[in-house]
């Protein structure tokens, strides 16, 4: 498809396949000084690996969405059709977006702890991927999971919150057009700290509908606080996720935005916003 739909008059393309976790990161690192554009073919996890190796440089990121959620791709207006996403590389509409770091490790779309990090860990061990598998895992685990108490400091202001989960949103959505922070912007130099409070299980469908309809910020169960430097302390260590990929982390977490740090080709429908 790449050979068929990529404009050979504009691009001289080299295709390299990754063969395991973190391999795409290494490929991108080796290619960064040799190519003008590096294209990630995959979901948010693959995008994270590639972008982590070129963030802060003049190398441009392109994305052909091929993941289970594709949160950043959707937010940037990139078509879920591989053919259209390939053709979109031609015009090369480049924007410079923010990235962020959690304990020094980059993320570009969303990071989190609590229930969504727990589900990401469960999901990563499953044999099947995809939206329906994610939903199935969520329904199975939601009855067991208990909220935690978090000590949160955002740009020097302290909050104590008992939360079902915390999401640190650069873009507005997790993926599959599920928007947790509808007014988030990847170009405002801020992260949206989304405190999702414990809600009755019978309201799970409502919460899902709110995310799809971009009204999650209208419910009493979601509190959104914007900031640049976020420090979180929790009683127990556990998983966090960076762009959907889980990893173990201790009880103290530092999250920082890195403004205007990644050049990326966006889709025609992307609307530049500085938040509100």
C-alpha positions in Angstrom: 0.0 0.0 0.0 2.9 2.4 0.8 4.5 1.7 -2.6 1.2 2.2 -4.3 0.0 5.4 -2.6 3.1 7.2 -1.5 4.2 9.9 -4.0 7.5 8.6 -5.4 8.2 12.1 -6.9 8.3 13.5 -3.4 9.6 10.7 -1.2 12.3 8.2 -1.4 11.1 5.7 1.2 12.8 3.0 3.2 10.6 0.5 5.0 11.9 -1.2 8.1 9.9 -3.7 10.3 10.2 -3.7 14.0 10.3 -7.2 15.6 9.6 -6.6 19.3 9.1 -4.2 22.2 11.3 -1.1 22.0 12.7 -2.1 18.6 10.9 0.8 16.8 12.6 3.2 19.3 16.0 1.9 18.2 15.1 2.0 14.5 14.0 5.6 14.8 17.0 6.6 16.8 19.3 5.3 14.1 17.3 6.9 11.4 16.8 10.3 13.0 19.9 11.9 11.5 19.6 10.3 8.1 15.9 11.0 7.2 13.7 14.1 7.1 10.6 12.2 8.0 10.1 9.0 10.1 6.6 7.4 9.9 5.2 5.2 12.6 2.9 2.5 11.4 0.9 1.4 14.5 -1.0 2.6 17.5 -0.2 5.0 20.3 2.5 2.6 21.7 4.4 2.5 18.4 4.0 6.2 18.0 5.5 6.7 21.5 8.5 4.5 20.6 9.2 6.4 17.4 8.4 9.9 18.7 10.6 9.3 21.8 13.6 9.0 19.6 13.0 12.2 17.6 11.3 14.5 20.1 13.2 17.8 20.4 14.8 17.4 16.9 14.0 18.7 13.5 13.0 15.3 12.3 9.3 15.1 11.4 6.9 12.4 12.6 4.3 10.9 10.3 1.7 8.4 11.4 -0.2 5.7 9.7 -2.7 4.5 12.3 -2.7 0.7 12.8 -3.4 0.3 16.5 -6.4 -0.6 18.7 -7.1 3.0 19.9 -5.1 5.5 17.9 -5.8 8.3 20.3 -3.2 10.8 19.1 -3.8 10.0 15.4 -7.5 10.7 15.8 -6.9 13.9 17.8 -4.6 15.1 15.0 -7.2 14.5 12.4 -5.3 11.7 10.7 -7.6 9.3 8.8 -8.1 5.8 10.1 -7.9 4.6 6.4 -4.3 3.5 5.8 -4.6 4.6 2.1 -5.7 8.1 3.1 -3.1 8.3 5.9 -0.4 7.4 3.4 -1.6 10.0 0.9 -1.8 12.6 3.7 2.0 12.4 4.0 2.3 14.1 0.6 1.0 17.6 1.5 2.9 17.4 4.7 0.9 19.8 6.9 3.3 20.0 9.8 2.4 21.3 13.3 4.7 21.5 16.3 3.0 20.0 19.3 3.8 19.5 23.0 5.1 16.3 24.6 5.4 15.4 28.2 7.5 13.3 30.6 6.5 11.0 33.4 9.5 10.3 35.7 11.7 11.3 32.7 10.0 9.0 30.2 8.2 10.7 27.2 4.6 10.4 26.4 2.6 12.2 23.7 -1.1 11.5 24.0 -2.0 10.3 27.5 -0.5 8.9 30.7 -2.3 7.7 33.7 -2.5 5.7 36.9 -5.3 4.0 38.7 -7.9 1.9 37.0 -6.8 2.7 33.4 -3.2 1.8 34.1 -4.4 -1.4 35.8 -6.5 -2.2 32.7 -3.6 -1.4 30.4 -1.5 -3.9 32.3 -4.2 -6.6 32.1 -4.8 -5.8 28.4 -1.1 -6.1 27.7 -1.1 -9.7 28.8 -4.1 -10.7 26.7 -3.8 -12.6 23.5 -6.4 -10.4 21.7 -6.2 -6.7 21.1 -8.9 -4.2 20.0 -11.6 -2.1 21.4 -14.0 -4.9 22.3 -11.3 -6.8 24.3 -10.5 -3.6 26.2 -14.2 -3.1 27.1 -14.5 -6.7 28.2 -11.4 -6.4 30.4 -12.8 -3.2 31.9 -16.2 -4.8 32.8 -14.4 -7.8 34.4 -12.1 -5.6 36.5 -14.2 -2.7 37.5 -16.0 -4.6 40.3 -12.7 -5.5 41.9 -10.8 -2.2 41.7 -10.7 0.2 44.6 -10.0 3.9 44.4 -6.8 5.3 46.0 -5.9 8.5 47.8 -3.5 10.8 45.9 -1.5 13.8 47.1 -1.3 15.9 43.9 0.7 19.1 43.5 0.0 21.1 40.3 2.3 24.1 39.7 2.8 24.4 43.5 -0.9 24.1 44.5 -1.8 21.1 46.5 -4.8 18.8 46.2 -5.8 15.7 48.1 -8.1 13.5 46.1 -9.5 10.0 46.4 -9.7 8.9 42.8 -10.7 5.9 40.7 -8.0 7.0 38.2 -5.8 9.9 37.2 -5.2 10.8 33.6 -2.6 13.3 32.3 -4.0 14.4 29.0 -2.0 16.0 26.3 -4.7 15.4 23.7 -8.4 15.1 24.6 -8.8 11.3 24.2 -7.7 7.9 25.2 -8.5 6.5 21.8 -11.5 5.3 19.8 -12.9 8.8 20.2 -13.4 8.4 23.9 -12.7 12.0 25.1 -11.8 12.4 28.8 -10.8 16.1 28.5 -12.7 17.6 25.6 -11.0 21.0 25.7 -7.4 19.7 25.8 -4.9 21.0 23.3 -1.5 19.6 22.3 -0.3 23.1 21.6 -1.1 25.1 24.8 1.9 24.2 26.8 -0.3 22.6 29.5 -1.4 19.1 30.5 -5.0 18.4 31.7 -4.9 16.5 35.0 -8.2 14.6 34.9 -9.3 13.3 38.3 -11.9 10.6 37.7 -13.7 9.9 41.0 -15.4 6.7 42.0 -18.8 6.4 40.3 -21.5 3.8 40.6 -21.0 0.9 38.3 -24.5 1.4 36.9 -23.3 4.8 35.5 -20.5 3.2 33.5 -22.5 3.3 30.3 -23.4 7.0 30.9 -19.7 7.7 31.5 -18.9 6.0 28.2 -21.5 8.0 26.4 -20.2 11.2 27.9 -16.7 10.5 26.6 -18.0 9.7 23.1 -20.1 12.9 23.1 -17.3 15.1 24.6 -19.3 15.9 27.7 -17.2 14.1 30.3 -16.1 17.4 31.8 -19.8 18.1 32.7 -20.2 15.4 35.2 -19.4 15.7 38.9 -17.3 12.6 38.7 -14.6 14.3 36.6 -12.5 17.2 37.7 -10.0 18.7 35.3 -7.1 20.9 36.5 -4.5 22.3 34.0 -0.8 22.6 34.8 2.8 22.4 33.7 4.5 20.5 36.5 2.5 17.8 38.4 3.8 15.8 41.3 1.8 12.9 42.6 2.3 10.8 45.8 0.4 7.6 46.5 0.5 5.1 49.3 1.4 2.0 47.2 3.5 1.5 44.1 1.8 0.1 41.0 1.4 0.4 37.3 1.2 3.6 35.3 0.7 3.8 31.5 2.4 5.9 29.0 0.3 6.2 25.8 -1.4 2.9 26.8 1.8 1.0 27.5 2.0 -0.1 31.2 5.1 -0.1 33.4 5.7 -0.4 37.1 6.4 2.9 39.0 7.0 3.8 42.7 4.9 5.9 45.0 6.2 9.3 43.8 5.6 10.5 40.2 6.7 13.7 38.4 5.0 14.7 35.2 6.2 17.7 33.2 5.0 19.2 29.9 7.6 19.8 27.2 6.1 22.6 25.1 6.5 22.7 21.3 8.9 19.7 21.2 7.6 17.5 18.4 7.1 18.1 14.7 4.3 16.0 13.3 2.2 15.8 10.1 -1.4 16.3 10.9 -4.6 15.6 8.9 -6.8 18.0 7.1 -9.5 18.0 9.8 -7.0 19.0 12.6 -8.0 22.3 14.2 -5.2 24.2 15.9 -6.3 25.1 19.4 -4.6 26.7 22.4 -7.2 25.3 24.7 -9.8 27.3 26.6 
